[in-house]
Amino acid sequence: MAERTLDGTRGLRDRYSRLVLERFHAMLANPKFSRVRRKWLRHLGRQRPFANIDDWVDRENEWRGNDPKSRGELTLDVTALSESFAFAHWHVLLALFVREYDPVSKVGSMFPLDVWHPRSHILVTAPEPGLVENLQRLAVETGILIGLQPAADTLEPRSDRGGLDGILLEVNLPLEFPPDLVVLAVRCTLATGKDIIRAAGFQLPLRVRTGDSGNKNNATLVVCAGDDSVLTKLEAACAAHELQLRIDQMRDQTSDHGWAPLANVRMEIQFAPDVGAETLVRFVKSAIMNARLALKVVGLDLGQRLRSSPLIELSRILQVDGGRLARRGLGDLAEEQLGTSAVVNGHLTPEAEKSIGLAKSRRNEIRRRLVKKALLK
């Protein structure tokens, strides 16, 4: 049973990685990425990226020591790409300089792909002396972080909670996280968080059987600052779907890929440590669904089901970058795929006609998907 559960979790995490990889392939096909890559390869006196990570690391160490000023400028370019596509800084850097870099390779898989990869917190309001330090000690190696929460941002307190009024649990989620994996994340945070809080001396029941959530759950959609008229629409959509909306003032909206790209939207689920697990699961599933519906109002459509498309990996080969193909572009693509001329005696060969039709169909499908996810204009 445990092995089946572990295999199921791995499958869900693989689904999530494949969804995030769509952003990676969209980034590779984007002209902005190509310009940045050409700029820094020229700076290093190269025409092509490095053959492997080891070669790049050797050159990077030399560069870091000899030219710190340009390294700072590179960091700005990498950060801009990372913020545009919500793809982690480390992976963007390797994609720029390592030929055919694979983010889910043995080396790449050591680091999160998503800027908003899930994070779990225990939030404390007005703690007693030493409480935060004690919680941090107890949370070591659990993956749960301890944070301070302003009193005004907490859920409405209840009078019968045995001193738990100042403690909340929180899961910070990217919107592409599969719902089944969301359930696992919040269940794990609830169970582990309760163990930590109990170990800190608070009284918590082993099981909560009531179906009444009371004031114990809160869902907040967090977005970047942007166009006021769009944010007004989103605020109304969130209110209609019983969601809180918070503007992240620490992060400026990028304008290259339309409003509300996945880089600038995430979700925070806050809940009391004494909430019932089943009640919490129902609440979270509803909140995720409502968040997608609210974002659809302002042009970010994640679809009914979160499934990756294998065609996205062809976005660069098929030159799906938001621009128009050059004259005979589809014919050139067909010749590249066939390895032979698409025209014989002034007419397209049957094989070329089939290849051109397939390339056109795939380009349109990729484009529609990336536009829906606000990764392409």
Phi, psi and omega in degrees: 000315180297322180294320178296319179297317179296317178297320178296320179295318178299319179298319178295319180292327176293320175302316180297316180299320181293324177294318179294326180297337176298323177293323179298313180291327174296321178296315181300325182277352186280136179302329179298317178297316181298319179296316180296318180298313180299319181303312187275335172292320175299319180301326180270002180072032182237152175260334183232154176297168180290151185291330182207172184293323181299316179298319179294318181298319177299316180289324181296318179299319177295317180296316182301321182282328188264339186217066184297331182296312180290330176298322176295322178292321176300318180302320178297317179295317180295320179297320179297317177294319180299317181288332179289327187241004181054032178256135190302143186308315182303315183291324178298316181299314180291326178297326180292323193244351182244127184296128177052043179297135180247112183295341179256018174290177182302317180287313183297325184291353177287346186234145178300143177279322192262133175303324182258032179305151190303139175226141179244141182226151160254117183260134184237133176251131176046062186287154170293154179305130177086352184294314182299315179298320179295316178296320178298319179296318182288334184271358180304131177070010175267345184086001179260132179262153178252132181221160176265139184239126175302141184301326183291341184264000185276163174294158180299128185289156175243151188273353187242035190250016171059041178085008182270004185301331184265015182231131176229157169253148181218140171238125180260120191236137165286150186286346178273002179294123180302138184306321179296326178285328174300315180300315178299319182296315182288325177296316180295318179296318179297311183294312182292319179299319178297320179298318181294316182293320176299316181296338178277358174107006179269150180269123178224138176292149179293323177223143177247115186261350182290146177267001182269115182280343180057229179256033194263355183233148178209132178242130182232129173270124182251123182230162177283161175293139182203207181299129185299321182294322178291318179295327177296317176299317182293322178298317178295320180294321179294318179297321180293335182250020173059043177242144169281154176232131177231135178268125179275100183283348181280352187229119180281147177289134172274140187258359188284338190233029179085175183282149173053051171294164182300340178296337190242018180225133174210178184226138176246126174250118176248140181207152178286148181292346180255021176282152176287139184299315182293322176299317180296317181298315179299318180298315183294316178301317179295320181295318179298315179297316180294326178296319178296319179295320180295319182289334178297331179298328183251020167097010176250105187250109179269000178082175180284326180231140180274096178229138180280160178245124179296340180293336184301330179296343179268003187301322181284316180300320182272005174058046176270091185230015180090348178257177179268146175292149175293164177303135185067019182299317179294324177296320177297319177297319179297316179297321179296320180288322183278336183073018180209171182293139179277347185239130175231126181054038176081005181231147175295138175287156177304321178296321180292318178300318179294318180294320179295316178299318180294318180296319180296316180297316181293321177300315181296319180294316178297315182300314180301317182294316181291325178294317178301324182268012176060031176259357182209140179284000000 
